[in-house]
Amino acid sequence: MRGNTVPEDKNPDTSTALPSSKLGQLRLLIALDTLLVEGSVQQAAQRMGLSAPAMSRLLNQIREAFNDPILVRSGRRMIPTPRAEALRLRLRALADEAENLLSPKQEEAQSQPETGWQQPALLAVPPLSLRAPLIGGQPTPQQLANQLADLSDSHDPVLRFSRFLGVLGRGVGNSRPLTIAEAEEAFSLILQEQVDPMQASAFFSLIHYRGTAAQELAGMVCAARQHYGLKNTNARPADLDWPAYLSPNSPRAPWFLQAAKLLAQAGYKIALHGSNGSGANGGKIEQAARALDIPLAQNLIQAQESLTTGNIVYLPLTGFAPAIASMMALYPLFAARSPVGACVHLLNPLQARASLLGVSRPAYRELHRDTARLLQEQPQTTEETVLRGNAPAQLTVLSSNRDVAEFYPFRVATILNLSGTESTDILIKALQEPESLPRIGMDSFEYWQAIWTGTAIDPRLETVITATAALGLITLHPDQDFDLCHAKARELWHKRFKN
């Protein structure tokens, strides 16, 4: 967590002498864990609330303590030494335990009454089909190397796929991102269940560890659209695509659904799709949608029919891309994000002309916008490229700490926009934050309902809802500014029961 610079930074001590106290030794271990997590002295310093010189001094003390370089520079990156890698898991366990001991809020949350959101998902996540691993009969390393040099579509898919792993896994300075065509072929093989599950795991891990490139994400989106028949047709039944992929561990209520409902009542056709994981809270979005009379579709045909007869629908990911839903459900096995989690935001299954995305980290904003631009730039002359041309004409991306567009407008925010292939950044000034009122006598779901029905009044949450709706209006009408759209959204809020 960031904080003010500690007092010692005001009078820097250039000494690298090792601390003799247990507190000082523990500080070195926490600093080492942070360095390994961030891979950067500057970022580690920010996370610990220190200056960069102070963090450098700690790194020198760590090197002295372990008699090892710990981190060595390779190009623009800091690479852990084998000794540092051997310590990584023990240090992470130590840091996690320290955070748990000092997190009373978490203990309190465990003892609090149920939130009211406990409901299973509408569609169960199907298990992944597993291919028997290659144990016997494998080629020798030399034979495999010779085969990889010339692989075509006629070869065994497992061998074809290994070529992509070879590109991704050559190590720092030798590997490169996949091209759109390579990523599309690789993800197609995964969706067709033609690769070994260990290969698929390695594929996602290598891409995520290095950082997903826009062309790789674009290729995955192309593969998914083609595999599930998300074809681009002349008819566009939806105005606004609104992905909603929530963490099952998130305690927040889905206020964005009330914003989407406002736009639907104003006559816009809103296509929501997403998931809330599996387990007891897997049906949170469906539960909230029912409370707002938002139709729930179990497949693409039902979703299209709902938008033909009405203005809003929610389509679970399992209803149109079950294998991808299964891949998303593997998160507990790895405790790390996957490129699949980024791919689902750009699927646009109901071919909306505009899309409103929310991403959990600021850096993902550029990734999604760059990917959408690549998809827009694909030529539209053949049936194959028509499948690729399902990208919305307008795109808005915000960083919301959740994988759904839900806007808390109480600090200055930069919203990324894409109109065709033209990128712009929209700076939105902070709104005054009303006082947050306590929730008395109601669980989270009951309070969420009460805000919509008007039996409870909370100006802060009403501002969240109307500001989120305003971003939807900006996406649909990029020539209008935020203030104008927010005024319109507030008007929609006050008139929500008059129609």
N, C-alpha and C positions, 0 to 999 in steps of 0.2 A: 504494500500500500504506500502511495506517495505521501510525503509529509515534508515539513520544513527541514532544512539542513541541520544536522545535529551540532551542538555547540563546539565539538572538537574541530569542526571544519573551519571555524573562525581563526583558530591558531593551529594551523596544520603542523602535525608532527611527522617529520620525514623518517622517523625511526622505523625499521622493519623488525625490531625485537619482538619475540613471541610473547604473547600475554601469559602471565603465570596464574591468573585467577580462572576459576571455572567459568565465570561469566564471560570473560574475554575469549576463552576457548570456544564456548558455545556460540559466541558472535561470529567467530571465524567459520564455524561449520555452517551456520545459517547463510553467511555471505557466500560460501562456496556453493551451497545448494542454489542460491539465487543466480550466481554466475552460470552454472550449468543449465539452468532453466532458460535464462535469457540469451546466453551465448554472446553477450556483449557487456563490456564494462559500463558503458554509458547507460544502457537500459537497466542493468542490475542496480546501478547507483540510484536511478529514478525510483525503482521499485522499493529500495530500502530507505529512501529519503535521505540519501547522502549526495555529496558532490562527486564528480568523476575522479578528481585527485584522491579523495578519501577512499573510494572504492579501489583505485589502483594500489594504494598502500595496503589495503586489506589483501588484495591478490598477491602482493609481494610477500606478506606474512604467511599466507597460505602455502605459497611455493616453498618458503623456508621450512614450514612445519612438516610438509610431506616430502621435501627434498625432490620435488618434481615440478616441471613447468606448468602442469595442470591445464592451461589453455595456451595454444600456440596459434599464431596468425597464419591463415591460408587465404590469400587474396584479400577479400573484404570481410572474411568471417574469422571467428575464433573457434578453433576445433579442440575439443577435449582430448587429452592424452589417454592412453589405455588405463593408466592409474586413476585418472579422474572418472572415466567410465565405470571402473570397478567400484567406485564409491557412490555413484549416482543414486542407486536404489536405497542404500542405507541412509543417505542424506535426505532423500525425499520423505522417507518414513519418519525421520526425526523432525523435519519441518512440519509435516502433516500433524504429527502428534502434538507439537507445540501449538499449532493453530487451533486444534480441537480443544485443548485444555483451556485456551483463552477465548473460547467462543461460547459464552453462556447463552447467547441468543439461540444457537442451534439446539442446546439442551432444552430451552424453554419451548421451542417450536415443537419438539418431540412430545412434550407433555400437554400441549394445547389441544382443545377439542378439534374434531375433524372440521375441515374447511367447507364441506358441503359439495366439493367437486368430485367426490369419489364415484366414478362411474366408468365401467369398461368401455373400450372403443367400439364403435358401430361395427367395424369389420376387423376380425382378428388378423394379426400379421402372420402370413404363411411361413412355415419353416423353409430355410434354404435347402435345395437339393444338393447333396454332396456327391462328388465324383470320387471314386476310389483313388487314393493317392498312388503315385507311381513308385512302387517299392521294388518289384523285380522287373527284369528285362529292360532296364534303362541303358541307353548308350553310354559308352565311356566318355569322359570329358573331351578327349580329342575328337571322337566321332561327333559329339554334339556341337563342338566348335565349328567343324567342317560343314555340318548341316545348316547351322545358323547363317552361314554366309550367303545361302541362296534358298530362301523360303518363299513359297508362293501360296495362293489359295488352295492349291491341290494338296498341300502338306497337312499333316496332323495338326489340328488346332492348338494342341499343347505346345508343339514345337514352334508354331507360328507366334504364339503368345510369348514364348520365351525370348524372342527377338526384342520385344518391347521392354521386358525386364532388363535385358542386356543394355539397352540404351539408358534406362533410368538408374541402373545400379552400378555404374562404372566408377563411382567415387568422385570426390570433390575435384573439379577441374577437368574431368573427363566425361561426365554425364551431361545430358542436355534435356530440355523439355521435349515431349512428343509434339509432333505436328498435329493439326486438326485431323487429318486423315488417319494418322497412326492412332491417336486417342480414340477416334470413332471406331476403328476396326477392333482395337483392344477391348473397349467397353461392350461392343456388340458381341464379341466372343464370350464375355462374362455373362451377359444377359441371356445368351443362348445356351448357357451351362455347358460350354465346350472346353473349359479350362479346368485345371486342377484347383481346388479351393486354396491350396497353399500359394499358388501363383496369384490368385485374385487378392489374397491378403497382402502379399508382397507388393503388388501393383499399387494398391491404395496407400500402403505405408510409405513406400518410396516417394510417391507424389506428395503426400501430406508433409513428410519430414522436410523435403526440400522446399516446399511451398508450391501450391497449385498454380500453374501458368494459365493465362486466359485461353490460349489455343487448346490446351488439354481439356479445360472445362467445356469449351465450345464443342470439341469432338465428342465428349461424353453426352452432352445435351442432344447433339445430332443423332447419336446412336440410340438414345432412349426414345426420341420422337419417332424414329423409323421403326424401332422394335415394337412400340405400342400403337403404331398407326395414328400418331397425333399429326395428321396431315394438315397442311395449310390449304384451305379452300377459299373460294371467293366470298362465301358467307362468313361473317364474323358475329357469332351470337352474343359475345360478351364485349362490354366496353372496358372494364377494368379487371385485370388479373391481380389477385391478392393472395400470394403464398402465405401460409401460416404454419410454420414448423416449430412447435414449442417443445422445450425440454420437459420431460415428465417430472423433473425435480423442481420446476419453477412454481413458486407459490402464488404468482400474480394472477389476477382475474383477467380474462380476455376482453379488455375494454375496446380493443380495435374492432370487435364484432359489432358493437353499438355504433361505431363510426361508419362501418360498412352498411349497416342497416339504414342509417340516415341517407346515404347516397342512393341506396335502392329505392327508398321512399320518394326521392327526388326524381326518379325516372331512369337512373343509370342502371345498366345490367352489370352486376358484380359477380365475378367468378372466384370463389374462395376454394383453395385446395390446400391440404396439409396433413399433419399428424401431430399427436401429442404423446408419441411413444406408446409403450405397452404397459400393462399393469393396472393398478387400481385407479389411477388418474388418466388412463388412456383415452377416456371419452369426454374430457373436459370441454373440448371445442363443440362436440356434438350436443352435449348437455346444454351449453349456452345457446347454441343455434336453435334448439327446440324452444327454449324459453323466449326467443325473439321471433318465432315462427319462420325461421329460415329453413327451406327445404334441405333435406339430406339425401344425397344421391349415392347409389352404390356402384355406379359405373358411368361411363361417358355418355351413353345414350340417355340415361335418366337425367344427368346433369344438363344436357342440351335441351331436353324437353322442359325442364324446370325453368330454364332461361327463356324458352319460347313463350311459356304461359305466365311467367313472372319476371322479377327483376334481380333475384339473388339466389345463389345455391352454394352449398358446401359439399365438396367432393373429397373424401379421404384418399390419401395416396394409395392405400391398399386397393381402392376401387378402380384405379386405372394403371397402376404400375406396381403390382404385388412383389416382384422380385426386388425392386429398388426399396420398397418398404421393408423387406426382410434384411437388406443390407444396412438400412438405417437402424434396425433393431439390434444390430451387433455391437452398438456402442458400449454396453456394459462389459463386453469381453475385452475391449481395448482401452477404455477410459480415455479415448482420444477421438477427435473429429476425423471425418473421412471426406474426401472430395465429393462423395455422393451427397453429403449434406449441403454442399454448395450447388450441385447440379439441379436438385429438385426445385430450386427457386426460379429457374429459367425455363421450365418445361412448358409453361403457358398452355395447359391441356385443352382449354376451351377457346383458344385462338383470339384472345382479347386484343384490342388495338392499343391498349396501354397497360402498363404493369407497375405496381407499387410494391417495392421490396424493402424489407427491414433485415439488417444483418447484425450479428452480435459483436463484430469488431470493426473499427474504422477502416482498416486496411482492406477488408472484404468489399467495401463500396467500390473501389477502383477495379477490383477483380471482376465483379459482376457487371459493371458498366462496360469494361473492356471486352468481356465475353459477349455481351449483347451486341456491341458494335461489330465484332467479328461475325456474329450470326447474321446481322443486317447486311454485311458486305458480301455474303455468299451470293453468287450469281443465281438468277431465277429462270434458267432456260430449259432445264431438264426435270424429269420427275424426281430424280434423286435430289437435286438442289432445291426443288419446291419443298421437299420434306424438311430441308434445313431452314427454310425461310419462315419459320413460325414465330420469329422474334417479334415482340410488340413494336409498334412504330414510336411509342413514347415510353420512357422508362424513368422512374424516380427511385433513388436508393438512399436510405438513411441508416445511420448507425443507431440502434435502439437497445443494445445489450440483450436483445432477443432476436430470434430468427423469424420475425414478423414485423410488419410496419405498424408501429405504435409510437406516437410522438409525444415526448414529455418536453414541452417548449419553454422550460424555465431557465435555460441557459442558451447562449448563442450557438447556433447549429449551422453546419454546412450540408446542404442537400445536393446530391449529385444527380444530374439530369442528362438524359440522352434523347435527342429528337432525330430520328433516322440514324445518321452516323455522326451528328454534330453533338459535341459534349459541352455542357455548361455547368457551372457550380452556382448554387443559389444560397446566399447567406441570409439566414433568418434571425432577426434580433430576438433576444430573450423577452418573454412575457413575464409580467409580475406574477409571482407564485402565490396563489391564495393559501390561506391556512388550511392544513390538512385536518379534517375533523375526525374524532375518534369513532370507531365502529362499536356500538354498544348493543349487546343483546342479539346480534346476528352473526352468522358465519359468513365466510367470504362470498359464497354463492348467493346467499340471501341479500347481502348488501349490494352485490352487483346487480341483482334484479331490482332492488329498491331504488337504485340510482336511475335506472331506465324508466321505471313506472312513476317516479317522482315522489314516492313515499319517503325517500331519504334525499337530502340535499347536500352535495359536496362540491363546492365551486372548483376545487382543484381538479377533481376527477372529471368534472364536466368540461374543464378546459382541455384536459388530455384527449377526451373524446372528440371535441370540436376541432382541436388542432390537428388530430389525426385525419379527420374527415377533410380538413382543408388541404392536406397534402394529396389526398385522392383527387380533389378538384383541380389542384395545380397540375397533376399528372394528366388529367383529362383536358385541361385548358391551359397549356403552357404559356399562353400570352398574358395570363392574369397573374397578379402578385399575391403573396401570402396574405396580406392584410385583407384584401378584397375577398379572397376565398374563405378566410376565417370568419369574416362577417357573415358570409352566406351560410357557412356551417352552423354558426350560432343561431341564425334564423331557422335553419332546418331543425335544430335541437328544440327550440321553443315551440315549433309547430308540429312536432313528431306525432301528436295524437289528433291533429285536426283534420287529417285526411281519412 
